[in-house]
Amino acid sequence: MPTRPEFGSDLVVDLLRAAQIEYVAFNPGATFRGVHDSLVNYGGNSRPEIILCCHEEIAVSLAHGYAKAKGKLMAAITHNVVGLQHASMAIFNAFCDRAPILVLGGTGPMDTTKRRPWIDWIHTALVQGSLVRDYVKWDDQPASVAAIPEAFVRAWRIALTEPQGPVYLCLDAALQEEGLERAIPLPDLTRFAPPTSPQGDPRALEDAARRACEAESPLILAESLGRRPGTGAALQRLADLLVAPVVDLGDGHRGRASFPNRHLLDLSGAKQELVQEADLILALDVQDLLGALGEVDRSTREVRRLGDRAQLVTISLNDYAHRSWAHTALSLVPVDLAIAADATLALPALVELVEDRLKKDPRAAARRARAERLAARHRALAAEWAATAARQRAERPIAQSALAAQVWEAIKTEDWILTNGTANGWVRKLWDWVPERTLGGSGGAGLGYGLGASLGVALAHRGSGKLCVDLQSDGDLLYVTSGLFTAAHHRLPLLIVTCNNRSYYNDEEHQERMAIRRGRAVENKGIGIRIEDPAPDFATIARGFGVHAEGPIDDPAALQPALKRALRVVKEDGLPALLDVVIQAR
C-alpha cells in the first residue's frame, strides 16, 4: 500500500484525514472511481471508512444524522449529475436543518477529448454545482490538482461556520486520476478553523434583560438550543429566574429539542394560550416566528396572528441565512428588539444580566405566585395526556399514544437516544424528554429522511452502548427501504419501530378539508393516498435485507414482548431490528 500520495485522489484522502472525517457514505460511481480506489488502496478503508448505501439520498441523510449526533462533519459522495439529482432532496433537508455535510461529487472528464462516447457526455454538467447552488452554503469545482486543497479547506470551514449547512465540492474525474508530479503540501487545518460565532451586541442584550425583568407575563419560545451541549442548563436558569413558561418548538419536522418536558415551567402543550397572555415574548433560535405566534386555518391556509400586545425580542442567526430560491428565512414578522447572535452563546450572557437585575426583586412574591399557577397548568396537562394514553392503551389498531407509552416502558432504563419521529407528538407528552436525547426532524420536511438519518446516528454511537430508537413512519420508509441493507451490512445497532398507518395521512386530511369546503364526497378522501391493497409487509422486506423483523403487529398485547425480543438483538448482538406496528391514523 503506498505511503505517500501518488494521484490527485490520494490527496483528497489525505485532506479527509486532515479534517478528521471518519466516514464517507456513497453509492459507487465511475466519476469518482479515483477517490474510491484511494480510499481503499491508499487509505486502507480506515478513517475514513466507506459506508455503502444503495441510494444517494440515503448517503446524504446518513451524513446528516451523523452530524447531528456527533457534532462532527461527515462526507457523502455523489456520482456526477445523476447521483447529485438523487441526493438533492437530502441536501435540501440538511440545508433547512442547518446541518453541516461535506458533499463531494465526481464529474467529467471536463476535457472533452478524454470523454467516452455517450455516457461521459450526458452525465457531465457545466457547472454541476448549479444543480444545488440554491440550497448549499457554498460550492466549488477546482480546475487543477494543486487547487484542490484550498477548495477543500474552504468547503470544510464554511460548512462548520454558524449557521452551519451542507457544501458541495465537485472533483473532475481526470484530476482525481492525474499523477502527482510534485508533492502538494497539506494545509494545517488548525490555522483555518471556523470563526467563533457572534454572542450579540452587549447593549442589546442589556436591553433584552431589562425588558424581560420588567415584564409581568414573560414567555420563552425556543427551537434548536439543544444542538449545543450545556445550553439547556442556561435556558432552565433563565426560565427559573423570570418564572417564564417555556414553549419548546423543536418537533418531529424541524428544530431540536431545547427544554425538558418534566420541568414545571414546560408548557409546550399550551402555546396558543400563552402567546395571547404574554406581555413579552423572548424567541430563541426560532426560525418560523409567524408559525410560533400564529394560528393556522388548515382549510383556507389563512394565519391569524396571536399575542399582538406582547413585545417581541428575538435572538438568532436567521438574518445570516437568507436564500431567494427557497425562503428558508420564512415570514417577515415585526420585532421590537432583534439581536443577531448565536443563541447558545448569547443565552449565558443574558442569564448573568438577568441575575444581576433580579438581586433586588420588588416583585419576588408575584413571581412565586405565578410559578405556582404555571406549575399547576403543567401538571394538569401531564395528567390529561396520561389519562388519554391510559384510555387508549387497549385500542386496535394501536393508538399512537399507546405505541409511545409501550416503547417508553421498554427503553426507559436504557441509555437511549431518539433518532427520528415522535409518534405524532406523544413521545414528548409521555417520555422523559430531554434535549440531549432527541435529534429532531429533517428540517426540510422532505420524505426519505428518517431511516438514513437514523443510520447516521447509529453509526455515530456504534460501540458506545447507547440505544438508538427510530420511530419510523411508513410512508417515509417506503422512499428508502434499501437503507435496511446498509443497516445490516455495516452492523448498525438500531431499533426501528415502524409507525404504520398505511396512508400518507396528512394528505388524506387535506382531501377531507377540500371535499367539505367544496361540498363533495368526503368518503373519497383516501383515493390515491392510502398504502393498501396490498399493504406493504415491512417485516418481510426487512428480513430480505438481513434485518431481524417482526410484524405486522396490531394487537397492543403483542407489542411489549416483541419490543423485548428486538431489544435483545440490538443490545446483545449489536444489530438492527425492525418492528412493523400498525397504528391508528392519528
Residue pairs with C-beta under 8 A, 6 or more apart in sequence:
1 41
1 42
1 44
2 10
2 41
2 42
4 183
5 11
5 13
5 14
5 42
5 180
5 183
5 184
6 42
6 179
6 180
7 34
7 38
7 176
7 177
7 178
7 179
7 180
8 34
8 145
8 148
8 171
8 175
8 176
8 177
8 178
8 180
9 32
9 34
9 35
9 37
9 38
9 42
9 171
9 176
9 177
10 38
10 42
10 180
11 145
11 148
11 149
11 180
11 184
12 35
12 38
12 104
12 148
12 152
12 171
12 176
13 35
13 38
13 39
13 42
13 43
13 48
14 186
15 148
15 149
15 152
15 153
15 186
16 24
16 43
16 48
16 75
17 43
17 47
17 48
18 186
18 187
18 189
19 73
19 102
19 152
19 156
19 189
20 72
21 48
21 72
21 73
21 74
21 75
21 102
22 47
22 48
22 49
22 72
22 74
23 48
23 49
23 50
23 51
23 63
23 66
23 74
23 75
23 459
24 39
24 48
24 49
24 50
24 51
24 74
24 75
24 76
24 77
24 104
25 50
25 51
25 52
25 53
25 58
25 59
25 60
25 62
25 63
25 74
25 75
25 76
25 77
26 32
26 36
26 50
26 51
26 52
26 53
26 56
26 59
26 76
26 77
26 78
26 79
27 52
27 53
27 54
27 55
27 56
27 58
27 59
27 79
27 83
27 86
28 36
28 52
28 79
29 77
29 78
29 79
29 80
29 83
29 106
30 79
30 106
30 173
31 79
31 80
31 105
31 106
31 107
31 108
31 123
31 173
32 77
32 79
32 104
32 105
32 106
32 171
32 173
32 176
33 106
33 173
33 176
33 177
34 173
34 176
34 177
35 77
35 104
35 106
35 171
35 176
36 50
38 176
39 45
39 48
39 50
40 50
48 75
51 59
51 62
51 459
51 486
51 490
52 486
52 489
52 490
53 59
53 62
53 452
53 482
53 483
53 486
54 482
54 483
54 485
54 486
55 86
55 480
55 482
55 483
56 76
56 78
56 79
56 83
56 84
56 86
56 87
56 90
57 86
57 87
57 89
57 90
57 448
57 452
57 479
57 480
58 90
58 448
58 451
58 452
58 455
58 480
58 482
58 483
58 486
59 76
59 77
59 78
59 87
59 90
59 452
60 76
60 78
60 87
60 90
60 91
60 94
60 101
60 103
60 166
60 452
61 90
61 93
61 448
61 449
61 451
61 452
61 453
61 455
61 456
61 480
62 74
62 76
62 452
62 453
62 455
62 456
62 459
62 483
62 486
63 74
63 75
63 76
63 94
63 101
63 102
63 103
63 456
64 90
64 93
64 94
64 97
64 99
64 101
64 442
64 449
64 452
64 453
64 456
65 419
65 420
65 439
65 452
65 453
65 454
65 455
65 456
65 457
65 460
66 72
66 74
66 456
66 457
66 459
66 460
67 73
67 74
67 94
67 99
67 100
67 101
67 456
68 97
68 99
68 227
68 256
68 439
68 440
68 453
68 456
68 457
69 417
69 419
69 439
69 456
69 457
69 460
69 461
70 460
73 100
73 101
73 102
73 156
73 159
73 160
74 101
74 102
74 456
75 101
75 102
75 103
75 104
76 87
76 101
76 102
76 103
76 104
77 83
77 103
77 104
77 105
77 106
78 84
78 86
78 87
78 103
78 104
78 105
78 106
79 105
79 106
80 105
80 106
80 107
80 123
80 124
80 125
80 128
81 107
81 123
81 124
81 125
81 128
81 131
82 123
83 105
83 106
84 105
84 128
84 131
84 132
84 168
85 131
87 103
88 131
88 132
89 444
89 446
89 447
89 448
90 446
90 448
90 449
90 452
91 101
91 103
91 132
91 135
91 136
91 166
91 168
92 135
92 326
92 444
92 446
93 442
93 443
93 444
93 445
93 446
93 449
94 101
94 165
94 166
94 443
94 444
95 135
95 136
95 137
95 165
95 166
95 326
95 328
95 443
95 444
96 135
96 254
96 326
96 328
96 442
96 443
96 444
96 445
97 254
97 440
97 441
97 442
97 443
97 444
98 163
98 164
98 165
98 224
98 321
98 443
99 164
99 165
99 166
99 443
100 159
100 160
100 164
100 165
100 166
100 167
101 159
101 166
101 167
102 155
102 156
102 159
102 166
102 167
102 169
103 132
103 136
103 166
103 167
103 168
103 169
104 168
104 169
104 170
104 171
105 128
105 129
105 168
105 169
105 170
105 171
106 170
106 171
106 173
106 176
107 123
107 124
107 125
107 128
107 141
107 170
107 171
107 172
107 173
108 114
108 115
108 120
108 124
108 172
108 173
108 174
109 115
109 120
109 124
109 172
109 173
109 174
110 124
110 172
110 174
111 174
112 121
114 174
115 121
115 124
125 131
127 141
127 170
128 141
128 170
129 136
129 139
129 140
129 141
129 168
129 170
132 139
132 168
133 139
133 168
134 323
134 324
134 325
134 326
135 166
135 323
135 325
135 326
136 165
136 166
136 167
136 168
137 158
137 159
137 164
137 165
137 166
137 167
138 154
138 155
138 158
138 159
138 167
138 168
139 167
139 168
139 169
139 170
140 151
140 154
140 155
140 168
140 169
140 170
141 151
141 169
141 170
141 171
141 172
142 148
142 150
142 151
142 169
142 171
142 172
142 175
143 172
144 175
145 175
145 178
145 180
145 184
146 184
148 171
148 175
148 184
149 184
149 185
149 186
149 187
150 187
151 169
152 169
153 187
153 189
153 192
155 167
155 168
155 169
156 167
156 189
156 192
157 192
157 193
157 194
158 167
159 165
159 166
159 167
160 194
161 194
161 195
162 194
162 197
162 317
162 320
162 342
163 317
163 320
163 321
165 321
197 317
197 341
197 342
197 344
197 345
198 317
198 340
198 341
198 342
198 345
199 341
199 342
199 345
199 346
199 349
200 315
200 339
200 340
200 341
200 345
200 346
200 349
201 339
201 340
201 341
202 349
204 337
204 339
205 339
205 341
205 346
205 349
205 350
205 353
206 353
207 337
208 282
208 313
208 315
208 337
208 339
208 350
208 353
209 350
209 353
209 354
209 356
209 357
210 357
211 280
211 311
211 313
211 336
211 337
212 218
212 242
212 244
212 280
212 282
212 313
212 350
212 354
213 242
213 354
213 357
213 358
214 280
215 242
215 278
215 279
215 280
215 311
216 279
216 363
216 366
217 277
217 278
217 279
217 280
217 370
218 242
218 243
218 244
218 278
218 279
218 280
218 281
218 282
219 244
219 245
219 247
219 274
219 275
219 277
219 278
219 280
219 281
219 282
219 310
220 235
220 238
220 239
220 242
220 244
220 245
220 246
220 247
220 281
220 282
220 284
221 246
221 247
221 249
221 281
221 282
221 283
221 284
221 286
221 292
222 235
222 246
222 247
222 248
222 249
222 250
222 258
222 259
222 284
222 285
222 286
223 248
223 249
223 250
223 254
223 255
223 256
223 258
223 284
223 285
223 286
223 287
223 292
224 250
224 255
224 256
224 258
224 285
224 287
224 440
225 231
225 232
225 235
225 256
225 258
225 259
225 284
225 285
225 343
225 344
225 347
225 435
226 232
226 250
226 256
226 257
226 258
226 435
226 436
226 438
227 256
227 344
228 344
229 436
231 258
231 343
231 344
231 347
231 435
232 258
232 259
232 260
232 434
232 435
232 436
234 347
234 348
234 351
235 246
235 258
235 259
235 284
235 347
236 259
236 260
236 263
237 351
238 244
238 347
238 350
238 351
238 354
239 245
239 246
239 259
239 263
239 265
240 265
241 351
241 354
241 355
241 358
242 354
242 367
243 265
243 367
243 368
243 370
243 371
243 374
244 265
244 282
245 265
245 266
245 267
245 270
245 274
245 374
245 377
246 258
246 259
246 263
246 265
246 266
246 267
246 268
247 267
247 268
247 270
247 271
247 274
247 275
247 292
248 257
248 258
248 259
248 261
248 266
248 268
248 428
249 255
249 258
249 268
249 286
249 288
249 292
250 256
250 257
250 258
250 435
250 438
250 440
251 422
251 425
251 428
251 440
251 441
252 420
252 421
252 422
252 425
252 440
252 441
253 441
253 442
253 443
253 445
254 287
254 288
254 440
254 441
254 442
254 443
254 445
255 285
255 287
255 440
255 441
256 435
256 438
256 439
256 440
257 428
257 433
257 434
257 435
257 438
257 440
258 284
258 285
258 435
259 266
259 268
259 435
260 266
260 432
260 433
260 434
260 435
261 268
261 428
261 429
261 431
261 432
261 433
261 434
262 432
262 433
264 371
264 374
264 375
264 378
264 379
265 371
265 374
265 375
265 378
266 378
267 274
267 374
267 377
267 378
267 381
268 428
269 381
269 385
269 429
270 377
270 381
271 292
272 295
272 306
275 281
275 292
275 293
275 306
275 307
275 310
276 306
276 307
278 307
278 310
279 309
279 310
279 311
280 310
280 311
280 312
280 313
281 293
281 307
281 310
281 311
281 312
281 313
282 313
282 314
282 315
283 289
283 292
283 312
283 313
283 314
283 315
283 316
284 315
284 316
284 343
284 347
285 315
285 316
285 317
285 343
285 344
286 292
286 314
286 316
287 316
287 318
287 328
287 329
287 330
288 330
288 331
289 312
289 314
289 330
289 331
289 333
289 335
290 303
290 305
290 330
290 331
290 333
291 330
291 331
293 305
293 306
293 307
293 312
293 333
294 303
294 304
294 305
294 306
295 303
295 304
295 306
296 302
296 303
296 304
297 303
297 304
298 509
298 510
298 513
299 513
299 516
299 517
311 336
311 337
312 333
312 334
312 335
312 336
312 337
313 335
313 336
313 337
313 338
313 339
314 335
314 337
314 338
314 339
315 339
315 341
315 343
315 346
315 347
315 350
316 339
316 340
316 341
316 343
317 340
317 341
317 342
317 343
318 329
319 329
319 338
319 340
320 340
321 328
321 329
322 328
322 329
323 329
339 346
361 367
382 429
385 401
385 426
385 429
385 430
386 430
388 401
389 399
389 401
389 402
389 404
389 405
389 426
389 429
389 430
392 399
392 401
392 402
393 399
393 401
393 402
393 405
393 556
394 402
394 556
394 557
395 402
395 556
395 584
396 554
396 555
396 556
397 501
397 554
397 582
397 583
397 584
398 553
398 554
398 555
398 556
398 559
398 581
398 582
398 583
398 584
399 583
399 584
400 423
400 424
400 426
400 499
400 583
400 584
400 586
401 423
401 426
401 429
401 430
402 556
403 423
403 426
403 471
403 497
403 499
403 559
403 581
403 583
404 423
404 426
404 427
404 429
404 430
404 431
404 471
405 426
405 430
406 556
406 559
406 560
406 563
407 423
407 469
407 471
407 497
407 563
408 427
408 430
408 431
409 560
410 560
410 563
410 564
410 567
411 467
411 469
411 495
411 567
412 431
412 432
414 467
414 567
414 571
415 465
415 466
415 467
416 437
416 466
416 467
416 468
416 469
417 437
417 438
417 439
417 457
417 461
417 466
417 467
417 468
417 469
418 427
418 431
418 437
418 438
418 439
418 469
418 471
419 439
419 453
419 454
419 457
419 458
419 468
419 469
419 470
419 494
420 439
420 441
420 449
420 450
420 451
420 453
420 454
420 457
420 470
420 471
420 472
421 427
421 450
421 470
421 471
421 472
421 473
421 499
422 428
422 471
423 471
423 499
424 586
427 433
427 438
427 471
439 453
439 457
441 449
442 449
442 450
442 453
447 475
447 476
447 479
448 476
448 479
448 480
449 476
450 470
450 472
450 473
450 476
450 477
451 470
451 472
451 476
451 477
451 480
451 481
451 483
451 484
451 487
451 496
452 480
452 483
454 468
454 470
454 472
454 494
454 496
455 483
455 486
455 487
455 492
455 494
457 468
457 494
458 468
458 487
458 492
458 493
458 494
458 576
459 490
459 492
461 468
462 491
462 492
462 493
462 574
467 493
467 495
467 567
467 570
467 571
468 493
468 494
468 495
469 494
469 495
469 497
470 494
470 495
470 496
470 497
471 497
471 499
472 496
472 497
472 498
472 499
473 498
473 499
473 501
474 498
474 499
474 500
474 501
474 502
474 531
474 536
474 538
475 503
475 504
475 531
477 498
477 538
478 531
478 536
481 538
481 541
481 545
482 545
484 541
484 542
484 545
484 546
484 547
484 576
484 578
485 545
485 546
486 492
487 494
487 496
487 545
487 547
487 576
488 545
488 546
488 547
488 575
488 576
489 546
491 574
491 575
492 575
492 576
493 570
493 571
493 574
493 575
493 576
494 570
494 576
494 577
495 566
495 567
495 570
495 576
495 577
495 579
496 542
496 547
496 576
496 577
496 578
496 579
497 563
497 578
497 579
497 581
498 538
498 551
498 578
498 579
498 580
498 581
499 581
499 583
500 538
500 551
500 552
500 580
500 581
500 582
500 583
501 582
501 583
501 584
501 585
501 586
502 530
502 531
502 532
502 535
502 582
503 526
503 529
503 530
503 531
503 532
503 585
504 529
504 530
504 531
505 529
505 585
505 586
507 529
508 525
508 526
508 529
508 530
508 585
509 525
511 524
511 525
511 526
511 529
512 522
512 525
514 520
515 521
515 522
515 524
515 525
516 522
535 552
537 551
537 552
537 580
538 549
538 551
538 552
538 578
538 580
539 549
539 550
539 551
539 552
539 578
539 579
539 580
540 549
541 549
542 548
542 549
542 578
542 580
543 549
547 575
547 576
547 577
547 578
548 566
548 569
548 575
548 576
548 577
548 578
549 577
549 578
549 579
549 580
550 562
550 565
550 566
550 578
550 579
550 580
551 562
551 578
551 579
551 580
551 581
551 582
552 580
552 581
552 582
553 559
553 562
553 579
553 580
553 581
553 582
554 581
554 582
559 579
559 581
562 579
563 579
565 577
566 577
566 578
566 579
567 577
569 575
569 576
569 577
570 576
570 577
